[in-house]
């Protein structure tokens, strides 16, 4: 029915008609159905979604370029916002660098600039591409600049041939939402995820497994030693990637392992094993391990099977795993020189573990682009 806007108008009947494709002037009238006491235009329940998008909370922009030559330059300029100073950085293509190496170095140097860039911005290279995404760490309008040409990327040399910026300002934008393929039918995509989620492929290419070692020598993994001073077992942070650790495991062989003692020794350890974890620039120290039950009670968190003791003829065997939600060991240099994240297992000076048959540790996790 037509709406009556004023008293000089009358209501009337409206009919929706149309013709199918390639059917000339053959007209059909749309159907109306009664549903829940309301007459509605008849439609199917099938809905086609072309794409979903969501709004980012921080200002961002990105740029790309093609082939580069040695000594080409790239200049990035972002005008000041309410809470960030103006940024002006220039980079020069080095000898032997292709466009991907150059992009990787730009991102690394930007994120390691702890004065002008890292406190305010974050840089990311699009994997397998010479595309660099820059975003503000300031949420909302306080980190944006809406002025035209407030984000500029210029260059000299061959890089200018295909140098392109995505937008001419620096504001929060919309992003297309990525869908996960259905495990049962890869032609279908799965939505319905809430919260902050990052998806990883289920291959082993990013698997990280390392045994902590001492003296910078990956062969020195044995902890059944008589330390001359505290002996630190660790491994370096990765130069390019973040490491997310999900398990730290101790395993041992010893004759006559008993509770109240340290494994098969005749008593508890004097100082014990100390474990320090620095993750995301935050430091924690876990409880000391002085006895076999400390491995079970103070270390084997995460589930009932995380401590196992096998009493058998010959040497007994012990496993103790610290399991948690994956925590990061950030890429080397993230927090400045000498401030890297780490895992340190410290055999303290007062103890002699030479009589223990075997004592080692292993860390398990995965690598992720920083």
C-alpha positions as CSV (number, residue, x, y, z in Angstrom):
1,X,0.0,0.0,0.0
2,X,1.2,3.5,-0.6
3,X,1.8,5.8,2.4
4,X,-0.6,8.6,3.1
5,X,1.6,11.6,3.7
6,X,-1.3,14.1,4.0
7,X,-5.0,14.2,3.7
8,X,-5.1,15.1,0.0
9,X,-3.3,11.9,-0.9
10,X,-5.0,8.5,-1.1
11,X,-3.5,5.1,-0.6
12,X,-3.1,2.7,-3.5
13,X,-1.9,-0.7,-4.4
14,X,1.8,-1.2,-5.5
15,X,2.8,-4.2,-7.5
16,X,6.4,-5.4,-8.2
17,X,6.9,-6.9,-11.7
18,X,9.8,-7.9,-13.7
19,X,11.0,-10.1,-16.5
20,X,13.6,-12.9,-16.4
21,X,16.9,-12.5,-18.3
22,X,16.5,-13.0,-22.1
23,X,12.7,-13.3,-21.9
24,X,11.9,-10.1,-23.7
25,X,8.8,-8.4,-22.3
26,X,7.3,-11.4,-20.6
27,X,6.4,-10.0,-17.1
28,X,5.9,-11.8,-13.9
29,X,4.5,-10.5,-10.6
30,X,6.5,-11.0,-7.3
31,X,4.8,-13.3,-4.8
32,X,3.7,-12.3,-1.3
33,X,3.5,-14.8,1.6
34,X,2.0,-14.7,5.1
35,X,4.6,-15.4,7.8
36,X,4.1,-14.8,11.5
37,X,1.0,-12.8,10.8
38,X,2.8,-10.5,8.4
39,X,2.6,-10.4,4.6
40,X,6.1,-10.4,3.1
41,X,7.8,-10.5,-0.2
42,X,8.6,-14.1,-1.0
43,X,12.4,-14.8,-1.0
44,X,14.6,-17.8,-0.6
45,X,16.6,-18.4,2.5
46,X,19.9,-18.5,0.5
47,X,22.2,-15.6,1.0
48,X,25.3,-14.8,-1.0
49,X,28.0,-12.9,0.9
50,X,30.7,-11.4,-1.4
51,X,32.9,-10.2,1.4
52,X,32.8,-9.1,5.0
53,X,34.8,-6.1,6.3
54,X,35.7,-4.7,9.7
55,X,37.1,-1.4,10.8
56,X,40.6,-1.2,12.2
57,X,41.0,0.6,15.5
58,X,44.2,2.4,14.6
59,X,45.3,4.5,11.6
60,X,47.2,2.7,8.9
61,X,48.5,2.9,5.3
62,X,50.7,0.8,3.1
63,X,52.8,1.1,0.0
64,X,54.5,-1.2,-2.6
65,X,57.2,-1.1,-5.2
66,X,58.8,-3.3,-7.9
67,X,62.3,-3.9,-9.0
68,X,65.1,-1.9,-7.3
69,X,68.7,-1.1,-8.1
70,X,71.6,-0.4,-5.8
71,X,71.6,3.1,-4.4
72,X,67.9,3.7,-5.1
73,X,66.3,5.6,-2.2
74,X,63.0,5.4,-0.5
75,X,61.6,8.1,1.7
76,X,58.6,7.6,4.1
77,X,56.9,10.7,5.6
78,X,53.9,10.7,8.0
79,X,52.8,14.1,9.2
80,X,52.3,14.6,13.0
81,X,49.0,13.6,14.7
82,X,47.5,14.6,18.1
83,X,49.8,12.0,19.9
84,X,52.6,11.2,17.4
85,X,55.4,13.4,16.1
86,X,56.1,13.7,12.3
87,X,58.1,10.8,10.8
88,X,60.6,11.2,8.1
89,X,62.8,8.2,7.2
90,X,65.0,7.5,4.1
91,X,66.5,4.2,3.1
92,X,69.0,3.3,0.4
93,X,69.1,0.0,-1.5
94,X,72.3,-1.9,-0.6
95,X,74.6,-4.0,-2.8
96,X,73.0,-7.3,-3.6
97,X,69.6,-6.5,-2.2
98,X,66.5,-7.3,-4.2
99,X,63.2,-5.7,-3.5
100,X,62.2,-8.4,-0.9
101,X,65.5,-8.1,1.0
102,X,65.1,-4.3,0.9
103,X,61.6,-4.5,2.3
104,X,62.7,-6.8,5.1
105,X,65.5,-4.5,6.1
106,X,63.2,-1.4,6.1
107,X,60.8,-3.2,8.4
108,X,63.6,-4.3,10.7
109,X,65.2,-0.9,10.9
110,X,61.9,0.9,11.5
111,X,60.9,-1.5,14.3
112,X,64.3,-1.1,15.9
113,X,64.2,2.7,15.9
114,X,63.2,3.1,19.6
115,X,63.2,6.9,19.5
116,X,61.2,8.1,16.4
117,X,59.3,5.0,15.2
118,X,58.8,2.0,17.6
119,X,57.0,4.0,20.4
120,X,54.4,5.2,18.0
121,X,54.2,2.9,15.0
122,X,54.5,-0.7,13.8
123,X,55.8,-1.9,10.5
124,X,55.0,-5.2,8.8
125,X,56.1,-6.7,5.5
126,X,53.4,-8.6,3.6
127,X,54.7,-12.1,3.3
128,X,56.4,-12.9,0.0
129,X,55.9,-9.3,-1.3
130,X,57.6,-6.0,-1.4
131,X,54.6,-4.4,0.3
132,X,55.1,-2.6,3.7
133,X,52.1,-1.9,6.0
134,X,52.5,0.9,8.6
135,X,50.1,1.3,11.5
136,X,49.8,3.6,14.5
137,X,50.0,2.3,18.0
138,X,47.5,5.0,19.0
139,X,43.9,3.9,19.0
140,X,41.2,6.0,17.3
141,X,41.2,9.5,16.1
142,X,44.2,10.7,18.2
143,X,46.5,8.8,15.9
144,X,45.1,9.9,12.6
145,X,45.8,12.7,10.1
146,X,42.9,13.3,7.7
147,X,44.7,15.9,5.6
148,X,45.3,15.1,2.0
149,X,48.9,14.1,1.3
150,X,49.7,13.6,5.0
151,X,51.2,10.2,4.2
152,X,53.9,10.4,1.5
153,X,56.3,7.8,-0.1
154,X,58.8,9.1,-2.6
155,X,62.0,7.7,-4.1
156,X,64.9,8.1,-6.5
157,X,66.2,5.7,-9.2
158,X,64.5,2.6,-10.6
159,X,62.3,2.1,-7.6
160,X,60.1,5.0,-8.7
161,X,58.8,3.2,-11.7
162,X,56.4,1.1,-9.7
163,X,56.3,2.9,-6.3
164,X,52.7,3.2,-5.1
165,X,51.0,4.3,-1.9
166,X,47.6,2.9,-1.1
167,X,46.0,6.2,0.3
168,X,47.1,9.8,0.7
169,X,46.2,10.2,4.4
170,X,46.7,8.3,7.6
171,X,43.3,7.2,9.2
172,X,41.6,4.0,10.5
173,X,40.4,1.9,7.6
174,X,38.2,-1.0,6.8
175,X,39.7,-4.5,6.1
176,X,38.2,-7.4,4.4
177,X,37.8,-10.3,6.8
178,X,39.6,-13.5,6.0
179,X,37.6,-16.8,6.0
180,X,39.0,-20.2,7.0
181,X,38.4,-23.1,4.6
182,X,36.2,-25.8,5.8
183,X,38.1,-28.9,6.8
184,X,35.4,-31.2,5.2
185,X,34.7,-29.1,2.1
186,X,37.5,-26.6,1.1
187,X,35.0,-24.9,-1.3
188,X,33.3,-23.5,1.7
189,X,34.5,-20.8,4.1
190,X,33.9,-20.6,7.8
191,X,33.0,-17.4,9.7
192,X,31.7,-17.0,13.2
193,X,35.0,-16.2,15.0
194,X,34.9,-13.7,17.9
195,X,37.8,-11.9,19.7
196,X,41.3,-11.5,18.5
197,X,42.4,-14.6,16.7
198,X,45.3,-15.3,14.4
199,X,45.1,-18.4,12.1
200,X,48.2,-20.5,11.3
201,X,48.4,-23.3,8.7
202,X,48.7,-26.8,10.2
203,X,52.1,-27.6,8.6
204,X,55.5,-28.1,10.5
205,X,57.4,-25.4,8.6
206,X,57.2,-23.0,11.6
207,X,57.8,-25.7,14.3
208,X,60.5,-24.7,16.8
209,X,62.4,-27.3,18.9
210,X,65.6,-26.5,20.7
211,X,67.6,-27.9,23.7
212,X,69.0,-25.1,25.8
213,X,72.7,-25.1,25.9
214,X,75.6,-23.3,27.7
215,X,78.7,-21.4,26.8
216,X,77.2,-20.6,23.4
217,X,77.8,-24.2,22.2
218,X,74.7,-26.1,21.0
219,X,76.5,-29.4,21.9
220,X,76.6,-28.6,25.6
221,X,73.1,-29.7,26.6
222,X,73.9,-31.9,29.5
223,X,72.9,-30.5,32.9
224,X,74.3,-33.3,35.0
225,X,77.4,-31.3,35.7
226,X,79.5,-30.0,38.7
227,X,79.2,-26.3,38.0
228,X,82.0,-23.9,38.6
229,X,79.8,-20.9,39.2
230,X,76.2,-20.7,38.0
231,X,75.9,-22.4,34.6
232,X,73.2,-20.9,32.3
233,X,71.5,-23.0,29.7
234,X,69.7,-20.9,27.1
235,X,69.3,-20.2,23.3
236,X,69.4,-16.9,21.3
237,X,66.3,-15.1,20.2
238,X,65.6,-15.5,16.5
239,X,67.0,-12.7,14.3
240,X,63.9,-12.3,12.1
241,X,60.9,-14.1,13.8
242,X,59.2,-14.2,17.1
243,X,59.3,-17.6,18.9
244,X,56.1,-18.7,20.7
245,X,57.0,-21.3,23.3
246,X,54.3,-23.8,24.4
247,X,56.3,-26.4,26.4
248,X,59.5,-26.6,28.4
249,X,60.4,-30.1,29.3
250,X,62.9,-31.7,31.7
251,X,63.8,-35.3,31.2
252,X,66.2,-37.4,33.3
253,X,67.6,-40.9,33.8
254,X,69.0,-42.0,37.2
255,X,69.3,-45.0,39.4
256,X,66.9,-45.1,42.3
257,X,64.9,-42.0,41.7
258,X,63.0,-41.1,44.9
259,X,60.8,-38.3,46.2
260,X,62.3,-36.1,48.9
261,X,65.6,-36.4,47.0
262,X,66.8,-34.8,43.8
263,X,66.2,-37.7,41.4
264,X,68.6,-40.5,42.5
265,X,70.8,-38.5,44.8
266,X,70.9,-39.1,48.5
267,X,69.2,-35.8,49.4
268,X,67.7,-32.6,47.9
269,X,69.7,-30.1,45.9
270,X,71.3,-27.3,48.0
271,X,70.5,-24.4,45.8
272,X,68.4,-26.1,43.1
273,X,67.6,-25.4,39.5
274,X,66.4,-21.8,38.8
275,X,64.4,-21.0,35.7
276,X,64.0,-17.4,34.4
277,X,61.7,-16.4,31.6
278,X,61.7,-12.9,30.0
279,X,58.7,-12.7,27.6
280,X,57.5,-9.5,25.9
281,X,60.0,-7.6,28.0
282,X,58.5,-8.9,31.3
283,X,60.5,-11.0,33.7
284,X,59.3,-14.0,35.8
285,X,61.2,-16.5,37.9
286,X,59.7,-19.9,38.5
287,X,59.9,-21.8,41.8
288,X,63.2,-23.5,42.5
289,X,63.5,-27.2,41.8
290,X,65.4,-29.0,44.6
291,X,63.6,-32.4,44.8
292,X,61.9,-34.9,42.5
293,X,58.5,-33.8,43.8
294,X,59.4,-30.2,42.9
295,X,59.4,-31.4,39.2
296,X,55.9,-32.7,39.8
297,X,54.4,-30.1,42.0
298,X,56.2,-26.8,41.0
299,X,57.0,-27.4,37.4
300,X,54.6,-29.8,35.6
301,X,51.7,-27.4,35.1
302,X,49.0,-27.8,32.5
303,X,47.6,-31.3,33.0
304,X,47.7,-34.5,35.0
305,X,50.1,-36.3,32.7
306,X,52.8,-33.7,32.7
307,X,54.9,-35.5,35.2
308,X,55.8,-39.1,34.6
309,X,58.1,-41.4,36.6
310,X,59.0,-44.9,35.3
311,X,60.6,-47.2,37.9
312,X,62.3,-50.0,36.2
313,X,65.4,-52.3,36.3
314,X,68.4,-50.2,35.6
315,X,68.0,-46.4,35.4
316,X,64.6,-44.9,36.3
317,X,63.1,-42.3,33.9
318,X,61.4,-39.0,34.7
319,X,59.6,-36.5,32.4
320,X,58.3,-33.1,33.6
321,X,56.6,-30.6,31.3
322,X,55.7,-27.0,31.8
323,X,52.8,-26.4,29.5
324,X,51.1,-23.1,28.9
325,X,49.3,-20.9,26.3
326,X,52.1,-20.0,23.9
327,X,54.2,-17.1,25.1
328,X,56.5,-15.0,22.9
329,X,60.3,-14.7,22.8
330,X,60.4,-11.6,20.6
331,X,62.8,-11.2,17.7
332,X,66.3,-10.1,18.6
333,X,66.6,-6.4,19.0
334,X,62.9,-5.8,19.6
335,X,63.6,-4.1,23.0
336,X,67.0,-2.6,22.2
337,X,70.6,-3.8,22.4
338,X,71.1,-6.3,25.3
339,X,67.4,-6.4,26.2
340,X,66.2,-9.6,24.3
341,X,63.6,-11.9,25.7
342,X,65.0,-15.3,26.9
343,X,64.5,-18.6,28.7
344,X,67.4,-19.4,31.2
345,X,67.8,-22.6,33.1
346,X,70.4,-22.1,35.7
347,X,72.3,-24.9,37.4
348,X,73.4,-23.0,40.5
349,X,76.9,-23.1,41.9
350,X,76.2,-24.9,45.2
351,X,75.1,-28.2,43.5
352,X,76.9,-31.1,42.0
353,X,74.7,-33.1,39.6
354,X,77.5,-35.2,38.1
355,X,76.1,-38.4,39.8
356,X,72.8,-38.0,37.9
357,X,72.7,-40.4,34.9
358,X,71.2,-37.9,32.5
359,X,69.5,-34.5,32.9
360,X,68.5,-32.3,29.9
361,X,65.7,-29.9,28.8
362,X,63.9,-29.1,25.6
363,X,61.8,-26.1,24.5
364,X,59.0,-26.6,21.9
365,X,57.0,-23.9,20.1
366,X,56.7,-22.3,16.7
367,X,58.1,-19.4,14.7
368,X,55.9,-16.5,13.6
369,X,56.7,-13.4,11.5
370,X,57.5,-10.6,13.8
